């Protein structure tokens, strides 16, 4: 144990002593242990953390293989406080007119979303198919001129993307801003994909074609093979940080942002999110198309990201990112349509 680990351990123990214990612990022992291990792993010095722009973050589903800078770590006092608060019995939720329970906390909502996602039927999809996602989006972008950086917000516009179901080496398609662009892990020059030799080096991680992808660039087939046990899935997401620099909550957000997620994995992702500290409930959130829903919010480095869900069906309908201090929105989306199609460019 080095000097930082020893000092951090002493500070953790002192803070835990100062915070009064909860009146009643209702978390299972295995969940308490997972939370403890996760929080301890996250308490480390920040290493030059910064936040990527909305376009860069969105690009992770657009076949760019550039790692995103990591988020700042949680303060130890907040982490200890969260363990205490999640262990206390939650207040009962209100009842809707339909008689279903309205969540009182983010963790109650995550449990409801997981249950709903797991009940949806799975789909048998040919490996030659493509995921089609149509959305309304607006994200900020950064430009540098004469040594000065300027951030501007896009106008809300339509985005259509076709992603291969089983092999990231197959070229997909993106239609946005009046242009059609190939979607590929390989360089695109003058509108054409330049494929290097079979083994791609320099990407993180390296891959050999055909490839089901990896975290940050996952095909539907890869998502079908991801672990659905929460402990195993949390470990899988944490292991992927070596090339994405993202914490599990950000990884989950990237997986659901612009993809069709298999029902079993979708349920597992939200059950895993129940184990993570920092989730907040937003009772009334609005996606880019003006559709109201209910949201799970995560705060990272002064910014808030909201996962927005339909309040009736609990299906994901978009996201909203904004600066907590200024309230300025730097990214928003609305999922309009998603389906499997037989070729890139085909509309269901």
C-alpha positions, 0 to 999 in steps of 0.5 A: 500500500502506497502513501496515498492509499494509506492516507485515503484509507485513514480518511475513509475510516475517519469519515465513516466514523463521523457519519452516524450509521443508518437505523436499518440496513435493507441492502443484501450483503452481496450488494453492500459488498459490491458498493463498497468495492466500487467506491473504494476503487473510485477513490483515487486522485484525478488524473487530468480529467476533462469532459468531452464535447457532446459531439465527441461523446456521441461519436462513440456510437459513430465508429470513432475509436478515440478514447474519451477523457475520464470523468472526475472522481467522487469526493470521499465524503459524498461517497460515504454519505451515499452508502448510508442513504442507499441503505435506509428504507425508501419512502413509499412512492405515490400512486398514479391514476392507473394504480401503478407506483410512481418512484420516489427515488432514482433507485426505485425508478431504475428497478422499475425500468429494469423490470420493464426492459426484461419483460420485452420480447427478444428478437432474432436478428440476422447477422447481415442486418443493420440497426436503424435509429432515427433521432432529433439531436443538437450538441455543442461543438468546439472550434479553435481560431487564432488561438481562441476556443469557441463553443457553439450549439447546433440547431436541432436536426434529424439524424439517421444512422445504420449500424451493422448488427454483427461486424463493425468492419462492415460499413454503416451509414450516417445521414445528418446535416444534409450529408451521407457519411460512411460509418466505419472504424477505418479512416474515411477519406473523400467519402470512401473507407480506406481499409488497412490490413486485416489486423488494425493496430493503434486502435484501442483495443486492437481488433481483427476483422470480422469483429463484434466490436468492444465497449465504445463500439459495440454491435448488437451481437456483442451486446447479446453476449455481454454478461447479465449478472450484475456483478459480472457486468459491473466488472465487465464495464470497469474493465473496459475503462482501460480504453474508454476512460469512462466510469460504469454509469457513462458506459451504460449511457453510451450503450443505450444512447443510440442503439437497440439493446437486447432486452436481457442486457437492457434489464441487466444494465439498469440493475447494475446502475442500481449499484452505482452511487450518485443517481438522481431522480428527475420527475419531469424531464423533456427530450429534444423533441419536447416530449416529457418523461421521467429521468435518471440524472448523473452529475460528472465534473460540473455537468449533468446527464439525464437519461429520459424515459417515457413515464408510461412505457419506461422506454428510453426516449433521449438524453439531455446534458447541461452545465450545472452552474449555468444551466446551459444545455450542451447536448440533447436528443430524442429517439424517434424510431428504431428498427432492424433493416436488411441494408444500410440506407433502408428505412423501415 
